[in-house]
Amino acid sequence: ETVKMVSRSRQEINIFVERFNWYYKVREELISALDRRVKVKVLLLTYSDENRERVEDMKRIGIEVRRVEGEWRNTRFTISDKSELVFLFWASKTGDSRIYYRPGYTKNPGMVCVFADAFEHLWEKASPL
């Protein structure tokens, strides 16, 4: 669903992830979005040797990337045009092991607004990479 949502984006895409391990699965759609003049922002929880190459690639193609400091958060999400949302909640985290609930998708304006507000709040606190 994320790839389809990115392909429909016309204004902005906001992605909140830990390491963005699935970046290369959506990279071509993100490039297409950038070609359509869609603003793409990625907010990472982790920046390390493991994802440094991905971050450099994102920046090279025109994606704004920041890292937010602080505690691990139990949600990941992608918002398109402040009108569509794909989200995932982690039930638990033990070391590198994670248990998560089935991903969700919604166009519910109230839910999208809550996630969009959280993204903007964290984006303002985050450091550019």
Secondary structure as GFF3:
##gff-version 3
##sequence-region A 1 129
A	DSSP	alpha_helix	2	8	.	.	.	ID=ss1
A	DSSP	beta_strand	12	17	.	.	.	ID=ss2
A	DSSP	alpha_helix	23	35	.	.	.	ID=ss3
A	DSSP	beta_strand	39	44	.	.	.	ID=ss4
A	DSSP	alpha_helix	52	61	.	.	.	ID=ss5
A	DSSP	beta_strand	64	67	.	.	.	ID=ss6
A	DSSP	beta_strand	75	80	.	.	.	ID=ss7
A	DSSP	beta_strand	84	94	.	.	.	ID=ss8
A	DSSP	beta_strand	97	100	.	.	.	ID=ss9
A	DSSP	beta_strand	104	106	.	.	.	ID=ss10
A	DSSP	alpha_helix	109	125	.	.	.	ID=ss11
A	DSSP	beta_strand	127	128	.	.	.	ID=ss12
###
